[in-house]
């Protein structure tokens, strides 16, 4: 009798249709940033419809991304003020040095 390969009832990840795969971190980030290729968006959104886990993951990541961009915006504003102060300081120092 021919030996049968042992089946564990597990399908290799590569064999799963795209919509049954969980989002990986890169896909989630691209999606949140609006950088996903059009073909990927359709698959991701179809998967999100059927997968509560990924919806939770994505909403957590969304909160993270938006809080990060707030931090980044505050940081840019502060940096701009700092650069303006440094430039003003250099200007004053330059004027004083010319005297
Ligand atoms: Zn999922």
Backbone and ligand atoms as CSV (ligand in chain L), in Angstrom:
chain,resi,resn,atom,element,x,y,z
A,1,UNK,N,N,0.833,-1.202,0.000
A,1,UNK,CA,C,0.000,0.000,0.000
A,1,UNK,C,C,0.867,1.251,0.000
A,2,UNK,N,N,0.453,2.215,-0.778
A,2,UNK,CA,C,1.237,3.446,-0.908
A,2,UNK,C,C,1.096,4.310,0.347
A,3,UNK,N,N,2.183,4.882,0.750
A,3,UNK,CA,C,2.146,5.700,1.964
A,3,UNK,C,C,1.536,7.066,1.686
A,4,UNK,N,N,0.570,7.441,2.491
A,4,UNK,CA,C,-0.086,8.748,2.318
A,4,UNK,C,C,0.674,9.819,3.103
A,5,UNK,N,N,0.807,10.983,2.527
A,5,UNK,CA,C,1.419,12.065,3.310
A,5,UNK,C,C,0.517,12.420,4.493
A,6,UNK,N,N,1.138,12.693,5.606
A,6,UNK,CA,C,0.360,13.011,6.812
A,6,UNK,C,C,-0.214,14.426,6.688
A,7,UNK,N,N,-1.500,14.514,6.901
A,7,UNK,CA,C,-2.135,15.829,6.857
A,7,UNK,C,C,-2.427,16.308,8.264
A,8,UNK,N,N,-2.052,17.523,8.532
A,8,UNK,CA,C,-2.341,18.110,9.839
A,8,UNK,C,C,-3.585,18.992,9.789
A,9,UNK,N,N,-4.185,19.038,8.643
A,9,UNK,CA,C,-5.362,19.884,8.522
A,9,UNK,C,C,-5.020,21.362,8.485
A,10,UNK,N,N,-3.762,21.649,8.248
A,10,UNK,CA,C,-3.351,23.049,8.190
A,10,UNK,C,C,-3.008,23.380,6.738
A,11,UNK,N,N,-3.584,24.444,6.244
A,11,UNK,CA,C,-3.284,24.876,4.880
A,11,UNK,C,C,-2.132,25.874,4.948
A,12,UNK,N,N,-1.166,25.685,4.079
A,12,UNK,CA,C,-0.044,26.624,4.047
A,12,UNK,C,C,-0.569,28.018,3.748
A,13,UNK,N,N,0.052,28.986,4.372
A,13,UNK,CA,C,-0.386,30.369,4.247
A,13,UNK,C,C,-0.429,30.813,2.780
A,14,UNK,N,N,0.525,30.343,2.008
A,14,UNK,CA,C,0.611,30.756,0.603
A,14,UNK,C,C,-0.568,30.257,-0.222
A,15,UNK,N,N,-1.219,29.208,0.266
A,15,UNK,CA,C,-2.324,28.645,-0.503
A,15,UNK,C,C,-3.646,29.334,-0.218
A,16,UNK,N,N,-3.677,30.166,0.818
A,16,UNK,CA,C,-4.912,30.852,1.152
A,16,UNK,C,C,-5.203,31.956,0.143
A,17,UNK,N,N,-6.473,32.071,-0.257
A,17,UNK,CA,C,-6.819,33.209,-1.105
A,17,UNK,C,C,-6.525,34.502,-0.355
A,18,UNK,N,N,-6.190,35.529,-1.106
A,18,UNK,CA,C,-5.743,36.799,-0.521
A,18,UNK,C,C,-6.674,37.337,0.575
A,19,UNK,N,N,-7.987,37.233,0.366
A,19,UNK,CA,C,-8.892,37.881,1.329
A,19,UNK,C,C,-8.969,37.155,2.653
A,20,UNK,N,N,-8.481,35.906,2.717
A,20,UNK,CA,C,-8.524,35.178,3.981
A,20,UNK,C,C,-7.248,35.344,4.787
A,21,UNK,N,N,-6.371,36.174,4.292
A,21,UNK,CA,C,-5.127,36.413,5.031
A,21,UNK,C,C,-5.254,37.648,5.904
A,22,UNK,N,N,-4.724,37.548,7.121
A,22,UNK,CA,C,-4.691,38.715,7.996
A,22,UNK,C,C,-3.734,39.749,7.423
A,23,UNK,N,N,-4.021,40.989,7.743
A,23,UNK,CA,C,-3.141,42.061,7.302
A,23,UNK,C,C,-1.814,41.950,8.039
A,24,UNK,N,N,-0.716,42.091,7.334
A,24,UNK,CA,C,0.541,42.188,8.066
A,24,UNK,C,C,0.798,43.671,8.361
A,25,UNK,N,N,1.796,43.924,9.183
A,25,UNK,CA,C,2.027,45.286,9.675
A,25,UNK,C,C,2.242,46.276,8.520
A,26,UNK,N,N,2.964,45.830,7.493
A,26,UNK,CA,C,3.244,46.723,6.365
A,26,UNK,C,C,1.984,47.079,5.595
A,27,UNK,N,N,1.139,46.039,5.364
A,27,UNK,CA,C,-0.117,46.291,4.651
A,27,UNK,C,C,-0.990,47.248,5.441
A,28,UNK,N,N,-1.064,47.031,6.767
A,28,UNK,CA,C,-1.889,47.886,7.613
A,28,UNK,C,C,-1.388,49.322,7.574
A,29,UNK,N,N,-0.078,49.478,7.632
A,29,UNK,CA,C,0.492,50.829,7.610
A,29,UNK,C,C,0.210,51.512,6.274
A,30,UNK,N,N,0.447,50.775,5.172
A,30,UNK,CA,C,0.168,51.338,3.843
A,30,UNK,C,C,-1.289,51.751,3.735
A,31,UNK,N,N,-2.185,50.877,4.252
A,31,UNK,CA,C,-3.614,51.141,4.149
A,31,UNK,C,C,-3.979,52.404,4.920
A,32,UNK,N,N,-3.447,52.530,6.142
A,32,UNK,CA,C,-3.772,53.683,6.982
A,32,UNK,C,C,-3.220,54.977,6.401
A,33,UNK,N,N,-2.080,54.875,5.738
A,33,UNK,CA,C,-1.469,56.055,5.147
A,33,UNK,C,C,-2.069,56.373,3.777
A,34,UNK,N,N,-2.955,55.469,3.304
A,34,UNK,CA,C,-3.552,55.666,1.986
A,34,UNK,C,C,-2.578,55.374,0.856
A,35,UNK,N,N,-1.574,54.539,1.138
A,35,UNK,CA,C,-0.552,54.238,0.127
A,35,UNK,C,C,-0.702,52.860,-0.503
A,36,UNK,N,N,-1.800,52.164,-0.186
A,36,UNK,CA,C,-1.969,50.827,-0.743
A,36,UNK,C,C,-2.276,50.895,-2.225
A,37,UNK,N,N,-1.678,49.978,-3.011
A,37,UNK,CA,C,-2.061,49.885,-4.410
A,37,UNK,C,C,-3.542,49.509,-4.519
A,38,UNK,N,N,-4.212,49.969,-5.583
A,38,UNK,CA,C,-5.657,49.786,-5.720
A,38,UNK,C,C,-6.077,48.325,-5.568
A,39,UNK,N,N,-5.329,47.412,-6.150
A,39,UNK,CA,C,-5.674,45.999,-6.068
A,39,UNK,C,C,-5.622,45.486,-4.643
A,40,UNK,N,N,-4.689,46.030,-3.876
A,40,UNK,CA,C,-4.527,45.581,-2.495
A,40,UNK,C,C,-5.675,46.105,-1.629
A,41,UNK,N,N,-6.088,47.354,-1.856
A,41,UNK,CA,C,-7.163,47.954,-1.059
A,41,UNK,C,C,-8.415,47.091,-1.113
A,42,UNK,N,N,-8.786,46.643,-2.312
A,42,UNK,CA,C,-9.999,45.829,-2.459
A,42,UNK,C,C,-9.903,44.562,-1.621
A,43,UNK,N,N,-8.756,43.891,-1.675
A,43,UNK,CA,C,-8.580,42.668,-0.900
A,43,UNK,C,C,-8.585,42.939,0.599
A,44,UNK,N,N,-7.904,44.011,0.993
A,44,UNK,CA,C,-7.831,44.338,2.416
A,44,UNK,C,C,-9.218,44.657,2.955
A,45,UNK,N,N,-9.971,45.451,2.199
A,45,UNK,CA,C,-11.291,45.849,2.689
A,45,UNK,C,C,-12.247,44.664,2.731
A,46,UNK,N,N,-12.086,43.766,1.774
A,46,UNK,CA,C,-12.913,42.563,1.782
A,46,UNK,C,C,-12.575,41.707,3.009
A,47,UNK,N,N,-11.273,41.636,3.296
A,47,UNK,CA,C,-10.854,40.878,4.470
A,47,UNK,C,C,-11.362,41.543,5.749
A,48,UNK,N,N,-11.285,42.858,5.807
A,48,UNK,CA,C,-11.733,43.582,7.011
A,48,UNK,C,C,-13.212,43.358,7.292
A,49,UNK,N,N,-13.989,43.155,6.217
A,49,UNK,CA,C,-15.417,42.897,6.402
A,49,UNK,C,C,-15.664,41.602,7.165
A,50,UNK,N,N,-14.778,40.621,6.950
A,50,UNK,CA,C,-15.011,39.307,7.555
A,50,UNK,C,C,-14.130,39.050,8.764
A,51,UNK,N,N,-13.208,39.955,9.073
A,51,UNK,CA,C,-12.244,39.655,10.129
A,51,UNK,C,C,-12.243,40.734,11.206
A,52,UNK,N,N,-12.866,40.413,12.342
A,52,UNK,CA,C,-12.932,41.370,13.455
A,52,UNK,C,C,-11.539,41.628,14.032
A,53,UNK,N,N,-10.694,40.609,14.056
A,53,UNK,CA,C,-9.343,40.767,14.604
A,53,UNK,C,C,-8.581,41.881,13.902
A,54,UNK,N,N,-8.643,41.838,12.564
A,54,UNK,CA,C,-7.901,42.833,11.804
A,54,UNK,C,C,-8.525,44.220,11.946
A,55,UNK,N,N,-9.865,44.253,12.089
A,55,UNK,CA,C,-10.507,45.567,12.307
A,55,UNK,C,C,-10.005,46.180,13.613
A,56,UNK,N,N,-9.908,45.343,14.660
A,56,UNK,CA,C,-9.409,45.838,15.950
A,56,UNK,C,C,-7.952,46.289,15.805
A,57,UNK,N,N,-7.138,45.434,15.171
A,57,UNK,CA,C,-5.730,45.770,14.958
A,57,UNK,C,C,-5.594,47.106,14.245
A,58,UNK,N,N,-6.409,47.255,13.200
A,58,UNK,CA,C,-6.315,48.440,12.363
A,58,UNK,C,C,-6.774,49.684,13.109
A,59,UNK,N,N,-7.833,49.546,13.923
A,59,UNK,CA,C,-8.284,50.743,14.636
A,59,UNK,C,C,-7.278,51.120,15.721
A,60,UNK,N,N,-6.636,50.131,16.333
A,60,UNK,CA,C,-5.558,50.450,17.277
A,60,UNK,C,C,-4.416,51.167,16.566
A,61,UNK,N,N,-4.049,50.625,15.412
A,61,UNK,CA,C,-2.962,51.225,14.643
A,61,UNK,C,C,-3.341,52.623,14.171
A,62,UNK,N,N,-4.629,52.807,13.836
A,62,UNK,CA,C,-5.105,54.102,13.369
A,62,UNK,C,C,-4.939,55.151,14.465
A,63,UNK,N,N,-5.302,54.768,15.696
A,63,UNK,CA,C,-5.134,55.677,16.835
A,63,UNK,C,C,-3.654,56.004,17.000
A,64,UNK,N,N,-2.827,54.979,16.851
A,64,UNK,CA,C,-1.385,55.166,16.987
A,64,UNK,C,C,-0.862,56.116,15.907
A,65,UNK,N,N,-1.269,55.863,14.664
A,65,UNK,CA,C,-0.796,56.691,13.543
A,65,UNK,C,C,-1.243,58.131,13.722
A,66,UNK,N,N,-2.532,58.355,14.109
A,66,UNK,CA,C,-2.977,59.740,14.225
A,66,UNK,C,C,-2.328,60.436,15.415
A,67,UNK,N,N,-2.064,59.689,16.501
A,67,UNK,CA,C,-1.378,60.352,17.611
A,67,UNK,C,C,0.069,60.641,17.230
A,68,UNK,N,N,0.663,59.758,16.426
A,68,UNK,CA,C,2.025,60.014,15.969
A,68,UNK,C,C,2.079,61.240,15.079
A,69,UNK,N,N,1.062,61.422,14.213
A,69,UNK,CA,C,1.142,62.587,13.332
A,69,UNK,C,C,0.877,63.873,14.110
A,70,UNK,N,N,0.073,63.796,15.191
A,70,UNK,CA,C,-0.081,64.976,16.048
A,70,UNK,C,C,1.241,65.346,16.710
A,71,UNK,N,N,1.924,64.311,17.206
A,71,UNK,CA,C,3.220,64.551,17.832
A,71,UNK,C,C,4.181,65.160,16.816
A,72,UNK,N,N,4.169,64.605,15.602
A,72,UNK,CA,C,5.054,65.095,14.555
A,72,UNK,C,C,4.736,66.549,14.211
A,73,UNK,N,N,3.439,66.891,14.161
A,73,UNK,CA,C,3.041,68.261,13.840
A,73,UNK,C,C,3.496,69.221,14.940
A,74,UNK,N,N,3.289,68.804,16.206
A,74,UNK,CA,C,3.741,69.649,17.315
A,74,UNK,C,C,5.246,69.838,17.266
A,75,UNK,N,N,5.934,68.731,16.955
A,75,UNK,CA,C,7.390,68.780,16.916
A,75,UNK,C,C,7.884,69.722,15.818
A,76,UNK,N,N,7.222,69.637,14.642
A,76,UNK,CA,C,7.609,70.524,13.537
A,76,UNK,C,C,7.409,71.985,13.911
A,77,UNK,N,N,6.275,72.275,14.583
A,77,UNK,CA,C,5.998,73.657,14.978
A,77,UNK,C,C,7.060,74.166,15.941
A,78,UNK,N,N,7.372,73.303,16.927
A,78,UNK,CA,C,8.377,73.694,17.914
A,78,UNK,C,C,9.726,73.902,17.253
A,79,UNK,N,N,10.066,72.996,16.326
A,79,UNK,CA,C,11.351,73.088,15.650
A,79,UNK,C,C,11.423,74.360,14.820
A,80,UNK,N,N,10.304,74.715,14.160
A,80,UNK,CA,C,10.271,75.926,13.346
A,80,UNK,C,C,10.504,77.154,14.219
A,81,UNK,N,N,9.852,77.171,15.401
A,81,UNK,CA,C,10.052,78.306,16.314
A,81,UNK,C,C,11.497,78.376,16.782
A,82,UNK,N,N,12.047,77.187,17.085
A,82,UNK,CA,C,13.428,77.126,17.557
A,82,UNK,C,C,14.384,77.640,16.487
A,83,UNK,N,N,14.157,77.212,15.226
A,83,UNK,CA,C,15.025,77.649,14.132
A,83,UNK,C,C,14.926,79.155,13.940
A,84,UNK,N,N,13.711,79.700,14.084
A,84,UNK,CA,C,13.519,81.143,13.949
A,84,UNK,C,C,14.293,81.872,15.050
A,85,UNK,N,N,14.234,81.319,16.260
A,85,UNK,CA,C,14.948,81.938,17.384
A,85,UNK,C,C,16.453,81.879,17.161
A,86,UNK,N,N,16.932,80.733,16.657
A,86,UNK,CA,C,18.370,80.585,16.388
A,86,UNK,C,C,18.803,81.562,15.305
A,87,UNK,N,N,17.984,81.666,14.251
A,87,UNK,CA,C,18.308,82.581,13.147
A,87,UNK,C,C,18.358,84.021,13.661
A,88,UNK,N,N,17.385,84.396,14.499
A,88,UNK,CA,C,17.355,85.751,15.053
A,88,UNK,C,C,18.589,85.988,15.920
A,89,UNK,N,N,18.943,84.960,16.705
A,89,UNK,CA,C,20.117,85.057,17.569
A,89,UNK,C,C,21.387,85.244,16.761
A,90,UNK,N,N,21.507,84.496,15.674
A,90,UNK,CA,C,22.680,84.608,14.813
A,90,UNK,C,C,22.751,85.986,14.164
A,91,UNK,N,N,21.588,86.484,13.777
A,91,UNK,CA,C,21.516,87.805,13.149
A,91,UNK,C,C,22.002,88.874,14.122
A,92,UNK,N,N,21.501,88.792,15.360
A,92,UNK,CA,C,21.909,89.752,16.397
A,92,UNK,C,C,23.412,89.637,16.644
A,93,UNK,N,N,23.905,88.369,16.757
A,93,UNK,CA,C,25.327,88.148,16.999
A,93,UNK,C,C,26.152,88.726,15.850
A,94,UNK,N,N,25.649,88.528,14.608
A,94,UNK,CA,C,26.346,89.045,13.429
A,94,UNK,C,C,26.387,90.556,13.439
A,95,UNK,N,N,25.286,91.194,13.795
A,95,UNK,CA,C,25.228,92.656,13.843
A,95,UNK,C,C,26.199,93.196,14.893
A,96,UNK,N,N,26.198,92.497,16.072
A,96,UNK,CA,C,27.091,92.929,17.152
A,96,UNK,C,C,28.550,92.770,16.750
A,97,UNK,N,N,28.853,91.669,16.004
A,97,UNK,CA,C,30.227,91.406,15.615
A,97,UNK,C,C,30.726,92.442,14.605
A,98,UNK,N,N,29.798,93.024,13.838
A,98,UNK,CA,C,30.203,94.012,12.810
A,98,UNK,C,C,30.507,95.389,13.400
A,99,UNK,N,N,30.067,95.570,14.610
A,99,UNK,CA,C,30.254,96.904,15.200
A,99,UNK,C,C,31.711,97.177,15.518
L,1,ZN,ZN,ZN,-7.663,39.257,9.662
